[in-house]
Amino acid sequence: MRAMATPTVSHVDPLMFALLDDVRSRLMRLFRAPQGSFALAISGTGTAGMEAAVANLVGDGTRVLVVVTGYFGDRLAQMCERYGATVRRLEVEWGRACDPDALRTALEAEGADVVAMVHAETSTGVLNPIHQLAAIARKHGALTIVDAVTSFGGHALDVGAWGIDACYSCTQKCLGAPSGLAPVVFGPRALERRVKCRSFYFDLQLLEDYWVRRKYHHTMSSTLVYALDEALAIVEEEGLEARWARHERNHRALVDGLNAMGLSVLPPEGERLWTLNAVRVPEGVDETGVRKHLLDEFNIEIGAGLGPLAGKIWRVGLMGASSTPQLIVLLLGALEKAFAAQGRRHTMT
Ligand SMILES: Cc1ncc(COP(=O)(O)O)c(C=O)c1O
């Protein structure tokens, strides 16, 4: 918030370009991108990051295999279709991660130019084994596009070691900045295999002209860049690995507390996100009533289920600054009260 109170500068001010250089090098380090990659922040939210990746790597007739493990995998498939791709979906049951063998079988049956997939599926609380999936895609000669919107800064992610070709995220989740920018990175193979970009706004060539060659493309918000640069500095101060460990520790503490109260989470152990916890709504509970109680009485907002999981789960985010033991204790106590208000007893003792 303090960073955002800094007086604004123009999009072509020398100070702005110095900030953009700083953001670029921080993103290269935090994505663990290999040399020769291009990292930047797209103006727009996580969806703009998704669109930038797709618009530069997918065109008419590109064969894209999309791993669909939930709502955001589906969005990725829709996006690829809009850019003219021939899309094949590898559908996975909501609440489960993609089995690497399923991807191997799908690629052996029919090749793909691009494999697109979501690392942290926010709609189901599921973590996909991207290091394995990306290796399989690469073995079959496909480029990989990875959505790291809910994992970047919260879960282990290594663009270089895992062989990811394009990866995008957002600012408002594990980085803890306001929404409005989308960090993205394109690796060397992706930069080589770019298509002619149909979008003016997301054209990587034009964006590179601005970020690197200082040529006007659009009027980027310095306020959002101040916020992102500060958020990235905070991540680097904590250290990526320490931050991942904190997210894991707090996730486990929450699940232990929930289990003690007789509640459970949807994905099986080993497929769970640390950043987004999908909690099963117990039979007979008014799920909207619980969310309203938490918000009205405790100022805690948790998410509802999406698509087929609507009414069946709550989605509890523990991301960035909100992944703390204090907030977990507060949430568990607040849940106990919300259940009690419905005449239900779910307590930790
Ligand atoms: C996995 C995933 N991908 C993409 C998006 C879209 O991001 P945004 O809402 O910032 O546009 C979200 C949003 O929650 C998400 O969770």
PDBQT file of the ligand as one rigid body, heavy atoms in Angstrom, charges set to zero:
ROOT
HETATM    1  C1  LIG A 401      -5.812 -21.046 -11.927  1.00  0.00    +0.000 C 
HETATM    2  C2  LIG A 401      -6.332 -19.719 -12.364  1.00  0.00    +0.000 A 
HETATM    3  N1  LIG A 401      -6.112 -19.323 -13.632  1.00  0.00    +0.000 NA
HETATM    4  C3  LIG A 401      -6.556 -18.132 -14.084  1.00  0.00    +0.000 A 
HETATM    5  C4  LIG A 401      -7.254 -17.277 -13.265  1.00  0.00    +0.000 A 
HETATM    6  C5  LIG A 401      -7.726 -15.963 -13.780  1.00  0.00    +0.000 C 
HETATM    7  O1  LIG A 401      -7.097 -14.935 -13.090  1.00  0.00    +0.000 OA
HETATM    8  P1  LIG A 401      -7.781 -13.481 -12.959  1.00  0.00    +0.000 P 
HETATM    9  O2  LIG A 401      -9.068 -13.641 -12.243  1.00  0.00    +0.000 OA
HETATM   10  O3  LIG A 401      -6.744 -12.713 -12.180  1.00  0.00    +0.000 OA
HETATM   11  O4  LIG A 401      -7.959 -12.949 -14.337  1.00  0.00    +0.000 OA
HETATM   12  C6  LIG A 401      -7.525 -17.647 -11.941  1.00  0.00    +0.000 A 
HETATM   13  C7  LIG A 401      -8.294 -16.773 -11.047  1.00  0.00    +0.000 C 
HETATM   14  O5  LIG A 401      -8.581 -17.084  -9.923  1.00  0.00    +0.000 OA
HETATM   15  C8  LIG A 401      -7.052 -18.895 -11.486  1.00  0.00    +0.000 A 
HETATM   16  O6  LIG A 401      -7.277 -19.284 -10.237  1.00  0.00    +0.000 OA
ENDROOT
TORSDOF 0
